[in-house]
Amino acid sequence: MGLGACTRGSLAHVGASIIAARRQAHEARDAVLRGQDPIELRDARRAAATEVDQARKAELSRQRWTLCRCAREFHERVIEPTRTPKHAAQWIASLENHMPASLWRHPIDKIEPPELLQALLAIKPHERARNLAGGAKVAETVSRIRQRLDAVFEDAIFHRRCTKNPAAAVRRKMRETMPRKEAGQFAALPYKEAPALLARLREAQGTAARCLEFAVLTAARTSEALGAEWGEIDLEARTWLVPADRMKASGKMQAEAHLVHLSSRAVDLLRGQLGQHHRLVFPSTIKEDAQQSNMAMLAALDRLGVRDRTTVHGLCRATFSTWAYETAAARPDVIEACLAHREGDKVKAAYNRAQFNDERRALIAAWADYLRLDSASQFAPLKAA
């Protein structure tokens, strides 16, 4: 068993080496007397020392991986190659502008859910956003930032830079703490501005733009349009039968299939989608055999520059409803039937379904004609995308 090197620089060094060797030899003999192998004991001590050293180095490495460093590294590696330059810049800017310096520069492994929640709830909009959208805009911003932080923490866990995801832990607490938007309060574009917007939307490229236009033309809910399948559509009869399992139920009433009449523009739009997917009308361009995501049409609104003025639901349904009522385009019962709002009286509901087809078809056609007005320039100009 080797006892180490002898240092020969001076008599003092030689003496110290001999004393150390004698001490180690004495300890080794004692180990043998105890029935232990001194070489195994030495190797175990070395392994323990190596483990401690590696733990120390790992801790120092984690200390260097701050939230800021992890977010920027993830942004450079994942976000920039897969997003447009504008979106990628907005992605990282939202974190840099809204995370307090004390948290942004903090080691990512040391961030706890309570302090992250406090930072998220403290987010305030800039002056323009505050004037335009108030609390709804703040809630949307906070939710978006939490989602981006969630991606950063998950990536850091994967690369062993931290062991927990506080952004996921605060999700429920955010819903409990932040004020809820009252039902029905969906921002909607004034109907007089709809033709100008639709003219620009028709020029936009991509499946999301076509899905949004289709939803506007049919006054459909987001999930109904996104999940549209070719088996539900009869191009010859110009109808779209939305199955009950994708329709919204109201209270104790069960959802029912909803027949949507299609305008000429809607039919032309659908013919343009033929061949893209064997089942889905608006397939995802990212995931195979999947529909567009819930954010696809929001992104389309963003590219048109009107996301701060309307939601998808508001544009597709509230704008249509306001136009129909204010212009007296049809009887109230017909308007509500086009919106698939359920009638509580079963007898009246059965009568309505039997009698409204012609009127509903005419109303949807009138809406499509209105959206194609050549006089769209008379309406308020829209912000450039």
C-alpha positions as CSV (number, residue, x, y, z in Angstrom):
1,M,0.0,0.0,0.0
2,G,1.5,3.3,-1.1
3,L,1.7,6.0,1.6
4,G,2.3,9.0,-0.7
5,A,5.3,10.8,-2.1
6,C,8.3,11.9,-0.1
7,T,9.1,15.6,-0.5
8,R,12.9,16.1,-0.7
9,G,13.2,19.8,-1.0
10,S,14.8,20.2,2.4
11,L,15.5,18.1,5.6
12,A,12.3,19.6,7.1
13,H,10.2,18.5,4.2
14,V,11.8,15.0,4.3
15,G,11.1,14.8,8.0
16,A,7.5,15.8,7.6
17,S,7.0,13.2,4.8
18,I,8.4,10.5,7.1
19,I,6.2,11.5,10.0
20,A,3.1,11.5,7.8
21,A,4.0,8.1,6.3
22,R,4.5,6.6,9.8
23,R,1.1,8.0,10.9
24,Q,-0.6,6.5,7.9
25,A,1.1,3.2,8.4
26,H,0.0,3.2,12.0
27,E,-3.6,3.9,11.0
28,A,-3.5,1.1,8.3
29,R,-2.2,-1.4,10.9
30,D,-5.0,-0.4,13.3
31,A,-7.5,-1.0,10.4
32,V,-6.1,-4.5,9.8
33,L,-6.4,-5.3,13.5
34,R,-10.1,-4.2,13.3
35,G,-10.6,-6.6,10.3
36,Q,-10.8,-3.8,7.7
37,D,-8.9,-3.4,4.5
38,P,-6.9,-0.1,4.7
39,I,-6.9,0.2,0.8
40,E,-10.7,0.0,0.7
41,L,-10.9,2.6,3.4
42,R,-8.6,4.9,1.5
43,D,-10.5,4.5,-1.7
44,A,-13.8,5.1,0.1
45,R,-12.4,8.4,1.6
46,R,-11.2,9.5,-1.8
47,A,-14.6,8.7,-3.4
48,A,-16.4,10.6,-0.6
49,A,-14.0,13.6,-1.1
50,T,-14.7,13.5,-4.9
51,E,-18.4,13.4,-4.3
52,V,-18.2,16.4,-2.0
53,D,-16.1,18.3,-4.6
54,Q,-18.5,17.5,-7.4
55,A,-21.5,18.6,-5.3
56,R,-19.7,21.8,-4.6
57,K,-19.0,22.4,-8.2
58,A,-22.6,21.6,-9.2
59,E,-23.8,24.1,-6.6
60,L,-21.5,26.7,-8.0
61,S,-22.8,25.9,-11.5
62,R,-26.4,26.3,-10.4
63,Q,-25.6,29.6,-8.7
64,R,-24.3,30.8,-12.1
65,W,-27.5,29.7,-13.9
66,T,-29.8,32.6,-13.0
67,L,-33.3,33.0,-14.3
68,C,-32.0,35.6,-16.7
69,R,-29.3,33.4,-18.1
70,C,-31.6,30.4,-18.4
71,A,-34.3,32.4,-20.1
72,R,-31.9,34.0,-22.6
73,E,-30.2,30.7,-23.4
74,F,-33.6,29.0,-23.9
75,H,-34.7,31.9,-26.1
76,E,-31.6,31.7,-28.3
77,R,-31.8,27.9,-28.6
78,V,-35.6,27.3,-28.9
79,I,-37.6,30.5,-29.5
80,E,-35.5,32.4,-32.1
81,P,-35.2,29.5,-34.6
82,T,-39.0,28.7,-34.4
83,R,-40.6,32.1,-34.2
84,T,-40.8,35.2,-36.4
85,P,-38.2,37.9,-35.4
86,K,-41.0,40.1,-34.1
87,H,-42.5,37.4,-31.9
88,A,-39.1,36.2,-30.7
89,A,-38.2,39.8,-29.7
90,Q,-41.5,40.2,-27.9
91,W,-41.1,36.9,-26.1
92,I,-37.8,37.8,-24.3
93,A,-38.7,41.4,-23.9
94,S,-41.9,40.5,-21.9
95,L,-39.7,38.7,-19.3
96,E,-37.0,41.3,-19.2
97,N,-39.5,44.2,-18.8
98,H,-41.7,42.6,-16.2
99,M,-39.5,40.4,-14.0
100,P,-38.0,42.4,-11.0
101,A,-34.2,42.5,-11.1
102,S,-34.0,40.8,-7.7
103,L,-35.7,37.7,-9.3
104,W,-34.4,38.0,-12.8
105,R,-30.8,37.9,-11.5
106,H,-31.5,35.2,-8.9
107,P,-30.2,31.6,-9.2
108,I,-33.0,29.7,-10.9
109,D,-32.8,26.8,-8.5
110,K,-33.4,29.2,-5.6
111,I,-36.7,30.8,-6.8
112,E,-39.7,29.8,-4.7
113,P,-43.3,29.9,-5.8
114,P,-44.5,32.6,-3.4
115,E,-41.9,35.1,-4.6
116,L,-42.6,34.3,-8.2
117,L,-46.4,34.7,-7.6
118,Q,-45.7,38.1,-5.9
119,A,-43.7,39.3,-8.9
120,L,-46.4,38.2,-11.4
121,L,-49.2,39.8,-9.5
122,A,-47.2,43.1,-9.3
123,I,-47.1,43.4,-13.1
124,K,-48.7,46.6,-14.3
125,P,-49.4,47.6,-17.9
126,H,-47.7,50.5,-19.6
127,E,-49.8,53.6,-20.1
128,R,-51.1,52.8,-23.6
129,A,-52.2,49.3,-22.6
130,R,-53.8,50.6,-19.5
131,N,-55.9,53.1,-21.4
132,L,-56.9,50.6,-24.1
133,A,-57.8,47.4,-22.2
134,G,-57.5,47.9,-18.5
135,G,-57.5,44.8,-16.3
136,A,-58.2,42.4,-19.1
137,K,-55.0,43.4,-20.8
138,V,-53.0,42.9,-17.6
139,A,-54.5,39.5,-17.0
140,E,-53.6,38.4,-20.5
141,T,-50.0,39.7,-20.1
142,V,-49.5,38.0,-16.8
143,S,-50.9,34.7,-18.1
144,R,-48.6,34.9,-21.1
145,I,-45.5,35.6,-19.0
146,R,-46.3,32.8,-16.7
147,Q,-46.5,30.4,-19.6
148,R,-43.1,31.6,-20.9
149,L,-41.6,31.2,-17.5
150,D,-43.1,27.7,-17.3
151,A,-41.2,26.8,-20.5
152,V,-38.0,28.2,-19.1
153,F,-38.2,26.3,-15.8
154,E,-39.1,23.0,-17.6
155,D,-36.1,23.4,-19.8
156,A,-33.9,24.2,-16.8
157,I,-35.1,21.0,-15.0
158,F,-34.4,19.0,-18.1
159,H,-30.8,20.3,-18.2
160,R,-30.4,19.8,-14.4
161,R,-30.1,23.5,-13.7
162,C,-33.0,23.4,-11.2
163,T,-35.2,20.8,-9.6
164,K,-38.6,22.5,-9.4
165,N,-41.0,24.6,-11.5
166,P,-42.5,27.4,-9.5
167,A,-44.2,28.8,-12.6
168,A,-46.4,25.7,-12.7
169,A,-47.0,25.8,-9.0
170,V,-48.4,29.3,-9.1
171,R,-50.9,28.6,-11.9
172,R,-53.9,27.8,-9.6
173,K,-53.0,30.5,-7.2
174,M,-53.1,33.1,-10.0
175,R,-56.6,32.0,-10.9
176,E,-57.7,32.3,-7.3
177,T,-56.1,35.8,-6.9
178,M,-56.6,37.6,-10.1
179,P,-60.1,39.1,-10.8
180,R,-62.2,37.1,-13.2
181,K,-63.7,38.6,-16.3
182,E,-67.5,38.7,-16.2
183,A,-69.2,36.3,-18.5
184,G,-70.0,37.9,-21.9
185,Q,-67.4,40.6,-21.6
186,F,-65.5,39.8,-24.8
187,A,-64.0,42.8,-26.5
188,A,-65.6,43.1,-30.0
189,L,-64.8,45.2,-33.0
190,P,-67.5,47.7,-34.0
191,Y,-69.4,46.1,-36.8
192,K,-68.9,49.2,-39.1
193,E,-65.2,48.4,-39.0
194,A,-65.7,44.7,-39.8
195,P,-65.7,45.0,-43.6
196,A,-62.3,46.8,-43.6
197,L,-60.8,44.1,-41.3
198,L,-62.2,41.2,-43.4
199,A,-60.8,42.8,-46.6
200,R,-57.3,42.6,-45.0
201,L,-58.0,39.2,-43.5
202,R,-58.9,37.8,-47.0
203,E,-55.5,39.0,-48.2
204,A,-53.7,37.3,-45.3
205,Q,-51.9,34.0,-45.9
206,G,-52.1,30.8,-43.8
207,T,-54.5,28.3,-42.3
208,A,-55.1,30.4,-39.2
209,A,-56.3,33.3,-41.3
210,R,-58.7,31.1,-43.2
211,C,-60.0,29.5,-40.0
212,L,-60.6,33.0,-38.5
213,E,-62.4,34.2,-41.6
214,F,-64.6,31.1,-41.7
215,A,-65.5,31.6,-38.0
216,V,-66.5,35.2,-38.7
217,L,-68.6,34.2,-41.7
218,T,-70.5,31.5,-39.7
219,A,-70.6,33.3,-36.3
220,A,-69.0,30.2,-34.8
221,R,-67.3,29.7,-31.5
222,T,-63.5,29.2,-31.6
223,S,-63.6,25.5,-30.7
224,E,-66.3,24.8,-33.3
225,A,-64.3,26.3,-36.2
226,L,-60.9,24.9,-35.1
227,G,-62.4,21.4,-34.9
228,A,-64.3,21.5,-38.2
229,E,-64.1,18.2,-40.1
230,W,-64.9,17.4,-43.7
231,G,-67.4,14.8,-42.6
232,E,-69.6,17.6,-41.1
233,I,-69.7,19.7,-44.3
234,D,-71.9,19.3,-47.3
235,L,-70.6,21.7,-50.0
236,E,-73.5,20.9,-52.3
237,A,-76.2,21.6,-49.7
238,R,-74.0,24.5,-48.4
239,T,-74.3,23.4,-44.8
240,W,-72.1,22.5,-41.9
241,L,-73.5,20.3,-39.1
242,V,-71.5,20.8,-35.9
243,P,-71.9,17.7,-33.8
244,A,-73.3,17.9,-30.2
245,D,-70.0,17.0,-28.6
246,R,-68.4,20.2,-29.8
247,M,-71.3,22.4,-29.0
248,K,-71.6,24.4,-25.8
249,A,-74.1,23.1,-23.2
250,S,-76.1,25.6,-21.2
251,G,-76.9,24.9,-17.5
252,K,-78.7,21.6,-17.2
253,M,-79.5,21.5,-20.9
254,Q,-77.6,19.0,-23.0
255,A,-75.8,20.2,-26.1
256,E,-77.3,19.5,-29.5
257,A,-75.9,19.4,-33.0
258,H,-76.1,22.7,-34.7
259,L,-76.8,23.2,-38.4
260,V,-74.9,26.2,-39.9
261,H,-75.8,27.6,-43.3
262,L,-72.8,28.6,-45.5
263,S,-72.6,31.7,-47.6
264,S,-71.0,31.6,-51.1
265,R,-67.8,33.1,-49.6
266,A,-67.7,30.4,-46.9
267,V,-68.1,27.7,-49.6
268,D,-65.3,29.1,-51.7
269,L,-63.1,29.3,-48.7
270,L,-63.8,25.6,-47.9
271,R,-63.1,24.6,-51.4
272,G,-59.7,26.3,-51.1
273,Q,-58.9,24.1,-48.1
274,L,-59.6,20.8,-49.9
275,G,-56.7,18.5,-50.1
276,Q,-54.8,19.8,-47.0
277,H,-56.0,17.0,-44.7
278,H,-58.1,14.0,-45.1
279,R,-60.2,14.8,-42.0
280,L,-59.6,18.3,-40.7
281,V,-60.6,21.4,-42.5
282,F,-58.1,23.6,-40.8
283,P,-55.1,21.3,-39.9
284,S,-52.2,22.4,-37.9
285,T,-49.1,23.4,-39.8
286,I,-46.9,22.3,-36.9
287,K,-48.3,19.1,-35.5
288,E,-49.1,16.2,-37.7
289,D,-52.8,15.1,-37.8
290,A,-53.8,17.8,-35.3
291,Q,-56.1,20.9,-35.6
292,Q,-54.9,24.5,-35.2
293,S,-54.1,25.5,-31.6
294,N,-56.4,27.8,-29.6
295,M,-53.8,30.6,-30.1
296,A,-53.7,30.4,-33.9
297,M,-56.6,32.8,-34.5
298,L,-55.4,35.1,-31.7
299,A,-52.0,35.2,-33.5
300,A,-53.9,36.1,-36.8
301,L,-55.6,39.0,-35.0
302,D,-52.2,40.1,-33.7
303,R,-50.7,40.1,-37.2
304,L,-53.6,42.3,-38.3
305,G,-52.9,44.7,-35.5
306,V,-56.3,44.5,-33.7
307,R,-55.6,42.1,-30.9
308,D,-55.8,45.0,-28.4
309,R,-59.3,45.9,-29.7
310,T,-61.1,42.5,-30.1
311,T,-61.1,38.9,-29.1
312,V,-61.7,36.1,-31.5
313,H,-65.0,35.3,-29.7
314,G,-66.0,39.0,-29.8
315,L,-65.2,39.4,-33.5
316,C,-67.0,36.2,-34.6
317,R,-70.1,36.4,-32.4
318,A,-70.6,39.8,-30.7
319,T,-69.8,41.8,-33.8
320,F,-72.2,39.7,-35.8
321,S,-74.9,39.9,-33.1
322,T,-74.6,43.7,-32.8
323,W,-74.8,44.1,-36.6
324,A,-77.8,41.9,-36.9
325,Y,-79.7,43.6,-34.0
326,E,-78.8,47.2,-34.8
327,T,-79.6,46.9,-38.5
328,A,-82.7,44.7,-37.9
329,A,-81.3,42.2,-40.4
330,A,-83.6,39.5,-39.0
331,R,-86.0,38.7,-36.2
332,P,-84.4,38.2,-32.7
333,D,-85.3,34.5,-32.7
334,V,-83.5,34.0,-36.0
335,I,-80.4,35.8,-34.8
336,E,-80.2,33.7,-31.6
337,A,-80.7,30.6,-33.7
338,C,-77.7,31.5,-35.9
339,L,-75.7,32.0,-32.7
340,A,-76.8,28.5,-31.5
341,H,-78.3,30.1,-28.3
342,R,-80.7,27.5,-26.9
343,E,-84.4,28.2,-26.3
344,G,-85.5,27.1,-22.9
345,D,-89.1,26.2,-24.0
346,K,-88.8,22.8,-25.7
347,V,-92.0,23.2,-27.7
348,K,-90.9,26.6,-29.0
349,A,-87.4,25.3,-29.7
350,A,-88.8,22.5,-31.9
351,Y,-90.9,25.0,-33.8
352,N,-87.9,27.3,-34.2
353,R,-85.7,24.6,-35.6
354,A,-88.4,23.7,-38.2
355,Q,-89.2,27.2,-39.3
356,F,-85.9,29.2,-39.3
357,N,-83.8,27.5,-41.9
358,D,-84.7,29.8,-44.8
359,E,-84.4,32.9,-42.6
360,R,-81.1,31.8,-41.1
361,R,-79.7,31.1,-44.6
362,A,-80.7,34.5,-45.7
363,L,-79.2,36.2,-42.6
364,I,-75.8,34.4,-43.0
365,A,-75.8,35.4,-46.7
366,A,-76.6,39.0,-45.8
367,W,-73.8,39.0,-43.2
368,A,-71.3,37.8,-45.8
369,D,-72.4,40.4,-48.3
370,Y,-72.0,43.1,-45.7
371,L,-68.5,42.0,-44.9
372,R,-67.6,42.3,-48.6
373,L,-68.9,45.9,-48.9
374,D,-66.8,48.0,-51.4
375,S,-67.3,51.0,-49.1
376,A,-65.2,49.6,-46.4
377,S,-63.0,52.7,-46.6
378,Q,-65.7,54.7,-45.0
379,F,-65.1,53.0,-41.7
380,A,-62.5,53.8,-39.1
381,P,-59.0,52.9,-40.4
382,L,-57.4,50.0,-38.8
383,K,-53.9,50.0,-37.3
384,A,-51.3,48.6,-39.7
385,A,-50.1,45.1,-38.9
